[in-house]
Amino acid sequence: SLVSVDPPIVLGWTGRLFRFGSASALAPLFRRRRFTFLLIAKGSVADDDEARELADDAKVFMAAHPHHRFEWLCNVAEETAKLRALGLSAHTHNQNIFIREDVFRPCRRVVAVHDAVYNARISPEKRNELAADIASVAFIVYRDPGEHSPQAFHEACRTLARQVPGGRLLNRLTASGCARLSPARVNAAYAQAHVGLCLSPREGAMRVAIEYQMAGLPIVGTPCRGGRDHYLDPETWAIVPPDPRAVRGAVEALKAKALPREYVRARAMARIERDRKGFVSFVQDLIDAEGGRTPFDARFEKFLRKDRFER
C-alpha cells in the first residue's frame, strides 16, 4: 500500500516468496529515489531464533539498498524490543488497527443460536479440538494450500466433525476445498454466537480476535504468545488452560454473563482508536522528516474504508 506519494512511503508485509514484501520488488527498481518502507513481520517474531533470522536477512537487504529507509512494525512490545536489540528500527503498531469497524459490528434483532464461534483454519496449531465439549460451536474455515490439498482438507473436516460433535461447519465444501465467506457473512455468523474462541498457543495479530470484539463478542482464549494479547481485555476475555472442559466452562460462564455487545465493542474500539492515532502520528512524523507536507490523517481514513491497508 502506497500510503504517501511525496515522499514515497510504502506499507507491506514480510513473506516467503518476497522476503520483504513490496520492498523486495520496489527497492531494486528505485535505487536513486528514496523510499521509506514500513514492514510488518508476518506471523510472530516473539521467539529469539525467528527474530534473529529476520534481523540477519534484513541487514543484508538494507546494506544492498542503502538509499532507502526501513522501519519495522511489530504487533506487540516484546517483538519490538527484540528487533531493536538486534539493530533494527522497530515500532509497536498492531496491524489489527486496519480492520474496518463498519464491517464488523453488532447486528440488531439477530438471535444467537451457537454457544461459540471459531474462525480459524483447521490445523493442529489452531487446536480446534479444544471446542469438543461445547454443545454448539460454529466453525468458519478456509484451506491453506501450503498445509492441505483439497482431499486432505476434506479429510480434516471429517476429523473435526468426529472430534467436536457439537460443531457445525459454516463453509460449503467445494472441489477446491471450501467456499470462503464474505466479511459481511462472517459478521452475520458472529451475530449468531454468544462467544468467540481463540485457542492457538501462538499467533501474529490474529485479526479475528478484533473482529469478534468489534462484533460485540466476548472471547474465551488460551495462553498465547504473539500479537493476540495486545488487545486482551480482562473485562471481556476469559483465559483458560488448553483443556476442553475449561474451555466449555468459560464459554458457559460468559454466555450466562450476557455482556451487552455494544459494551464489548466500545471497550475494544477505544483502544483501537488510540492506537490508530499513534500510527497516524508516526507516519506523519516520517512524512515531515522526509520533506513532505501532506497531512496523513485524512488519507488514513480514506485508505481504511477502501481496504488499502489489507494484505
C-alpha positions in Angstrom: 0.0 0.0 0.0 1.4 3.4 -1.1 0.5 5.4 2.0 2.3 8.5 0.8 3.3 9.7 -2.6 5.5 12.6 -1.8 7.6 11.4 0.0 7.1 7.8 -1.1 6.1 5.6 1.8 5.1 2.0 1.3 3.5 -0.3 3.8 3.9 -4.1 3.3 4.3 -7.5 4.9 7.3 -9.7 5.0 6.8 -13.1 3.4 8.4 -16.2 1.9 8.5 -15.7 -1.9 9.2 -12.0 -1.5 11.1 -11.9 1.8 10.4 -8.2 2.4 7.2 -7.9 0.5 6.8 -4.8 -1.6 10.3 -3.7 -0.6 11.7 -6.8 -2.3 10.0 -5.6 -5.5 10.4 -1.9 -5.3 13.8 -1.2 -3.7 15.8 -2.6 -6.6 13.8 -0.6 -9.1 14.2 2.8 -7.4 17.8 2.9 -6.4 18.1 6.6 -6.9 14.8 7.8 -5.5 14.5 7.4 -1.7 11.6 5.3 -0.4 10.5 4.7 3.2 9.4 1.1 3.7 7.1 0.2 6.6 7.4 -3.6 7.0 5.1 -5.8 9.1 6.6 -9.1 10.1 4.2 -11.8 9.0 3.2 -14.0 11.9 5.2 -13.6 15.1 8.8 -12.9 15.8 8.5 -13.4 19.6 11.0 -16.3 19.6 14.7 -15.4 19.6 15.6 -17.6 16.6 12.8 -16.1 14.4 13.7 -12.5 15.4 17.4 -13.1 14.7 16.7 -14.7 11.3 14.6 -11.8 10.3 17.2 -9.3 11.5 20.1 -11.1 9.7 18.1 -11.2 6.5 17.1 -7.5 6.9 20.6 -6.3 7.4 21.8 -7.9 4.2 18.9 -6.5 2.3 19.3 -3.0 3.8 23.0 -3.0 3.0 22.2 -3.7 -0.6 19.8 -0.7 -0.7 21.4 2.0 1.5 19.5 4.8 -0.1 16.2 3.7 1.3 14.7 3.9 4.8 13.3 0.8 6.6 11.0 0.9 9.6 9.7 -2.4 11.2 6.2 -2.6 12.6 5.5 -5.1 15.4 2.3 -6.3 16.9 3.5 -6.3 20.5 6.1 -4.5 22.5 8.0 -7.8 23.2 8.7 -8.2 19.5 9.7 -4.5 19.1 12.2 -4.8 21.9 13.7 -8.0 20.3 14.2 -6.4 16.9 15.6 -3.2 18.4 18.1 -5.2 20.3 19.1 -6.8 17.0 19.8 -3.4 15.4 16.5 -2.7 13.5 14.4 0.4 13.8 11.2 -1.1 15.2 8.0 0.3 16.5 4.8 -1.2 18.1 1.8 -0.7 15.7 -0.5 -3.7 15.9 -1.8 -4.5 12.4 -5.4 -5.0 13.7 -5.8 -1.2 13.6 -6.5 -1.7 9.9 -9.7 -3.8 10.4 -12.9 -2.0 9.5 -15.3 -1.5 12.3 -18.1 -0.5 9.9 -18.0 -4.1 8.5 -17.6 -5.9 11.8 -20.3 -4.7 14.2 -23.2 -5.9 16.3 -26.3 -7.0 14.4 -29.6 -6.0 15.8 -32.5 -8.4 16.0 -30.4 -11.4 15.4 -30.8 -14.4 17.8 -27.7 -16.2 18.9 -28.1 -19.9 18.2 -24.5 -21.1 18.8 -22.7 -21.1 22.1 -19.4 -20.2 20.4 -17.8 -19.5 17.0 -14.3 -20.2 16.0 -12.9 -18.5 12.8 -9.7 -20.3 12.0 -8.3 -22.8 9.6 -8.4 -26.4 10.5 -4.9 -27.0 11.8 -3.1 -28.6 14.8 -1.7 -25.2 15.8 -5.3 -23.8 16.0 -6.3 -26.6 18.4 -9.9 -26.7 17.1 -10.4 -29.9 19.1 -10.4 -27.8 22.3 -14.0 -27.0 21.4 -15.0 -30.6 21.8 -17.2 -30.2 24.9 -19.1 -27.1 23.7 -22.7 -28.0 23.0 -23.0 -25.9 19.8 -20.0 -24.3 18.1 -19.8 -22.8 14.6 -16.6 -23.1 12.6 -15.6 -20.7 9.9 -12.6 -22.2 8.0 -10.5 -21.9 4.9 -8.0 -24.1 3.1 -4.3 -23.1 3.3 -2.8 -24.6 0.1 0.6 -24.8 1.9 -1.0 -27.1 4.5 -3.7 -29.1 2.8 -4.5 -30.4 -0.6 -8.3 -30.3 -1.3 -8.6 -34.0 -0.4 -6.6 -33.6 2.8 -8.7 -30.6 3.7 -11.9 -32.6 3.3 -10.5 -35.3 5.5 -9.5 -32.7 8.1 -13.1 -31.5 8.1 -14.4 -35.1 8.7 -11.9 -35.5 11.5 -13.1 -32.2 13.0 -16.7 -33.4 12.9 -15.7 -36.5 14.8 -13.7 -34.5 17.4 -16.3 -31.9 18.0 -19.8 -33.5 18.0 -21.5 -30.1 18.6 -19.6 -28.4 15.7 -21.1 -27.0 12.6 -19.0 -26.0 9.5 -20.4 -22.8 8.1 -18.4 -23.0 4.8 -19.8 -25.0 1.9 -17.3 -27.7 0.8 -16.1 -27.5 -2.8 -13.8 -29.4 -5.1 -11.0 -27.0 -4.4 -11.6 -27.0 -0.6 -14.4 -24.8 0.6 -16.2 -21.5 -0.3 -14.9 -18.6 1.7 -17.4 -16.4 3.5 -17.5 -12.7 2.7 -16.7 -10.3 5.5 -20.4 -9.4 5.8 -21.4 -13.1 6.1 -18.6 -13.6 8.7 -20.1 -10.8 10.7 -23.5 -12.3 10.4 -22.1 -15.6 11.7 -20.6 -13.8 14.7 -24.0 -12.3 15.5 -25.4 -15.9 15.8 -22.9 -16.8 18.5 -22.5 -15.9 22.2 -18.7 -16.2 22.4 -15.7 -16.1 20.1 -12.9 -18.7 20.5 -9.1 -18.1 20.3 -7.4 -21.4 21.0 -3.9 -21.4 19.5 -0.8 -21.3 21.6 0.9 -18.6 19.4 -0.3 -16.1 16.9 0.6 -13.0 15.0 -2.0 -10.3 15.3 -4.9 -12.8 15.0 -7.3 -10.4 13.3 -10.4 -12.5 14.3 -9.8 -11.6 17.9 -10.6 -8.0 17.0 -13.4 -8.9 14.6 -15.1 -10.8 17.5 -14.8 -7.7 19.7 -16.0 -5.3 17.0 -19.0 -7.5 16.6 -19.6 -7.4 20.3 -18.5 -11.0 21.3 -16.6 -11.7 24.5 -13.7 -14.2 24.0 -12.6 -17.4 25.5 -8.9 -17.9 24.8 -5.9 -20.0 25.9 -2.5 -18.6 27.0 -0.7 -17.4 23.8 2.5 -15.7 22.7 2.4 -13.1 19.9 0.2 -10.2 18.8 -3.2 -11.5 20.0 -2.5 -10.4 23.6 -2.2 -6.8 22.6 -6.0 -6.4 22.7 -6.7 -8.8 25.5 -9.3 -7.3 27.8 -9.8 -8.7 31.3 -13.3 -7.4 31.3 -14.4 -9.2 28.2 -11.9 -12.2 27.9 -11.6 -15.4 29.8 -8.2 -17.1 29.6 -8.2 -20.7 30.5 -5.9 -23.7 30.2 -5.9 -25.6 26.9 -8.4 -28.2 28.1 -11.9 -28.9 26.6 -13.6 -28.8 29.9 -12.1 -25.5 30.9 -13.0 -24.0 27.5 -16.6 -25.2 27.8 -16.9 -23.9 31.4 -15.6 -20.4 30.3 -18.0 -20.3 27.4 -20.9 -21.2 29.6 -19.9 -18.5 32.1 -19.5 -15.8 29.6 -22.8 -16.8 27.9 -24.5 -16.5 31.3 -22.8 -13.2 32.0 -24.5 -11.8 28.8 -22.3 -8.8 28.4 -24.0 -6.2 26.1 -22.5 -6.3 22.7 -22.1 -2.6 22.4 -20.2 -2.6 25.7 -17.7 -5.2 24.4 -17.3 -3.3 21.1 -16.9 0.1 22.8 -14.1 -1.1 25.0 -12.2 -2.5 22.1 -12.8 0.5 19.9 -11.4 2.9 22.5 -8.1 1.1 22.4 -8.1 0.8 18.6 -8.8 4.5 18.1 -5.9 5.3 20.4 -3.6 3.1 18.5 -4.7 4.4 15.2 -3.9 8.0 16.3 -0.5 6.7 17.3 0.1 5.2 13.9 -1.1 8.3 12.1 1.3 10.4 14.2 4.1 8.0 13.4 3.6 8.2 9.7 3.1 12.0 9.8 6.5 12.3 11.5 8.0 10.3 8.7 6.4 12.5 6.1 7.7 15.6 7.8 11.2 14.2 8.3 11.4 13.4 4.5 10.3 16.9 3.5 6.7 16.2 2.7 3.7 18.4 3.5 0.7 16.2 3.1 -1.5 15.6 6.2 -1.8 11.9 6.7 -4.9 11.7 8.9 -7.5 12.1 6.1 -5.6 9.8 3.9 -5.6 7.1 6.7 -9.4 7.2 6.9 -9.8 7.1 3.1 -7.4 4.1 2.8 -9.1 2.3 5.8 -12.5 2.5 4.1 -11.1 1.2 0.8 -9.3 -1.7 2.4 -6.0 -0.3 1.2 -4.1 -1.5 4.3 -5.0 -5.1 3.9 -2.7 -7.8 2.5 
